[in-house]
């Protein structure tokens, strides 16, 4: 049986879920026109609001910027005290307000109309001042806030955020925005690294462990130890034929009483998994996981070039 706190949480989630679900019925011709105007426009998208709507506006700006639509946040209160200078003649303004009747919005709207910029209202009241004085309406009407008193912006701000995401996704699709484009706007952090970082960016700073096929086990162990990658490639006339890892050494000790006469070729893993130096680092990580290994020989076309270790990838914050 659910406790009172659990029941309250579930009810809040249900109310916000219903608010989001209802947005499906509110995506109309104005929404499509808004997408078309922004996509074909030569200016930026300026998004404004007051209170909680201003916070949502900042999030939508961040999403648009990261997906190829240049956008700027303008606080509605600051706009009437100098920040109107942000707006250029080709910019499109999106004003976010649940009621559409906030004093700051009612002061700001005529100033935008004088400039003849396109004004899009993201509003929860189609009969409001903001709605009636806008070129297009993105309707984010909700029946009830998740707040028990129906006061704190909850369902309404969720609806605003989801409508903003829908707008961004449509613009992203219109622009043919690709994974490569996304990487250009997210060069920092693990997200960007997963998209653009290549094996060559990480393994090239490592030493290049290698031994010949008939190398003694003593030299194999020394090579693994000195190169500090937990493995060494095994070559035969310059061609990669195998790999000896720390795990192979442990299995050798379990299997043989005397390993003094063993050669690299006797304990190596033949035809090991490899990765090309130009391949994405996430592909190397995926291959390591699927094969349950921590090292991969790196190839430069058909030539052995070195080893990349799982720690090289994890140290970049990629998981």
N, C-alpha and C positions, 0 to 999 in steps of 0.2 A: 504494500500500500504506500502511495506517495505521501510524503510529508507536506505540510502547508507551504513551505518554501519551494519544494519541488513543483508543486501544483501551480504556484504563482509563476515560476520560471516557464513552465510548459505553456501556460496561458499566454504569457508575453510572446513566446516564440510563435504560437498559433496565430496571434493577432498580426504579427509582422509578416508571417507567411501569407496570410490572406491578403494583406496589403500589397505584397509583391505580386501575388497571383493576379490580382485585379488590374495590375498595370498592363497585362496582355490586352485588355479591352480598351486601354487608353492610348495605345500606339496607333496613331491615325495619320491622315494626310499631312497635318502640320508637322508631325515628327519627321516624315519623309522629306518634306520641304526644308526643314531645319538641317537635315543631313546634307541635302543637295546644296543649300546656300553656303554652308560652311566648307564643304568640299570644293566648290567652284570659286569660293571667295579668295581674294588676293591678300586680305588682311589676317589678323589674328583673332582668336576667340578670347574675349574679356568676360570673365565670370564674376559676378558680384552677389553679395548677400549680406545679411545681418544675423548676429547670434549664431545658433546652431547651423543655420543654412550657410553661413559664411564658412564654417568648418567643412561642410560638404562640398562647397564650391572649391576650396583648396584641394580636396582630394580629387575632384573631377579634373581640375587643371593639371594636376600631376599625372593623371592617367592619360589625358589627351596629349600632353607633351611627350610622354614616353612612347606613344604610339603614332607619332608623326604629325600631330595637329598643334602648331604653336599656340600656346594659351598663356594668359596672365590672370592672376587673381587681383581683384580690386574690391576692397572692403567698402560697403555702401556708405558707412559713416565717414570714412576718410575721403571718399570720392567727392563729397560736397565741400571738402576743406582742402582741395588742391590736387587730389589724385586723379581728377578728370583729365589731367594732362597726359595720362597714360594712353587715352583713346586716340587712335588715328582714324582718318576718314573711311578706310576700308574695313575697319574692325567690326566684328559682329559681337553684340553684347548678349549674354545670357544672365538674366536676373532670377535668382532663386529665392522663393518666399512661400511659406505654407499658406499664409492668409492673403498675401498680395496687398496688404493694407498697412504694412509697417511704415511709420512716419518717414524713416530714412529713404525707403524705396519710393514713397510718394513724392519726395523732394527730388530724388535722382532721376526718375523717369522723364519728366519734362526736359531736363537738361540733356538727356540722351536724344530725345526726339528732336530738339533744336539742331543737334549735330547731324541728324538724318542717318544715323547708323541703324542697321537692322537690329531690332530688339526682340529677343526670344524670352518668353516668360516660362520658367519652370515653377509652376504654381499649383497649389491645392484648392484653389477657388476660382472657377472660371468666370464668376461674376464680380471679381475683385477689380480694384483700380488698376493693378498691374496687368491683369489679363486683358482688360478692355483697351489698354493703351499700348499693347504689344503687337508686333507684326505676326508672330507665331506663338502658339501655346504648346508647351510640353506638360500635359496634365498629370500631376502626381497626387490627385485627390485620394485620401484614405478615409475609411468610415470611422475608425477609432484609433487613438493612440494606444500603445501597449501599456502606458502608465495607467494604474487603477483609477486615477482621478481624471484621465483623459486630458491631461495638461502637458506633461513633459514631452518634448519632441522625441518620439521613438519610431513608431510606424512611419511617420511622415518623413523623417530624415533617412530612414532605410529606403523608402520609395524614391526619394531624390537621388540617393547614391546609385540605386539600381538603374534608374532612368539615365543617369549620367554614364554608367557603364555601357548601357545599350547604345547610347549615342556614340561613344568612343569605339565600340566594336564595329558599328556600321561604317564609321569613317575609316577605320583600319582596313576593313574589307574593300571599301571604295578605292583606297589608295594602293591596294595590292601589297600591303605592308608585310614583309617577309621576316623570317627568323634572322636573316642577316641584317635587315634594317633594325630589328629590335636590338641586336647586339651593339649597333652603333650608338644607341641611346642609353645602353646599360653596360658600359665598359668596366665599371667597377663592381665589386661584390661577386658573390658566387654565381648569381644569376647570369651576369654577363660573361663570366669566365666559362660557364657551361656551354655558351653559344659560340664563343670565338677562340678560346684557348686551344692550342694544338700541342700534340706530343712534343714537337720540336722546341716549343717554348719552355718545356720543363726538363727534358732528359739531357739536353746538350751540356748542362753544367755538371752532370755526373761523370765520373771516370768510366772507362770502357773496359769492363772485365772480359777477358777471353783467354782460352787455352786451346792447345791443339788436341786432336782426337786421342793421341797416344801419350798425352801428358801424364806424369805420375800424380797420384792422389795427393802427395805432399804439396806439389806445386798448385794443384787445384785448390786445396784448402788455403794456401797462402794467397792465391789470387782472390778468392772470395773474401778473405779477411781484410786484405789491404784495400780493395776497391769499395768495401763497405756497402754493398748493395744486396748482400745475402744470396748472391748467385753469380755464376759466370757462364758466358756463352762457350760452346764447344764448336771449334771450327775444323774443317777438313779442307786443306788447300784454299783457305779464305772463305769457304762456304759454310754458312750456319747449318749444323747438323743436329745440335742438341743443346741442352742447358743443364747445368748442375746447380741445385739450390741447397740451402741449409737443410731442407726436408730430405733431399736425396742423400745427404751425408748421414743424417740420422738413420735412415732406412738401411744404408750401407753398414753402419755399425751393428744394427740389429741382425743383419743377414750374414755378415762375414766375421769370422774370428780373426783372420789375418787379411788385412787389406793393403799390405805393403807392396804387393805386386799388381794391384789393380790400376787400371788406366781410366782416364776421364770417360772414354767410350763405354766402359763397363758399368758405370753407375748413372750416366746421364739420362735425361728424359729426351727421347728422340723426337724429331719433328715437332718442336714446341710451338705453342701459340705465339704469334708475333703481331706487331702493330706497325703500320707505316708512320714515318716521322711527320707526315703532313696530315695525318688523321686527327679528328677532334679528340680532345682529352677525355670527354665523356664516353666516347666509344672504347677507349682503353680501360676506363673504370668498369664499364659494362662487361667487357670481356674478362677482366680479372674476377669480377663477381660470379659470372656464369661458370667460369672454369675453376673457381675457388683457389686462385693463385694470387701472389702479391708482387710478382715481377713479370715484366714482359720484355723480350728482346725487341729492339726497335730496328726497323729496316729502312734503308734509303734505297727504294726500289728493290733490287735483288741483293743489295750489299748490307751486311750487318753493320749497324751504326752505334749500338749501345744498349742500355737497359733503362727502362723506367720503372720506378718502384711505387707501390701503392701509397707510401708516405709522401712522395712527391706531389701526388694529387690531393691527398687529404690536407696537406699543409697549405694548399691554396683555398681551403674552405669548401671544396667540392665533395659532395657526398652522394 
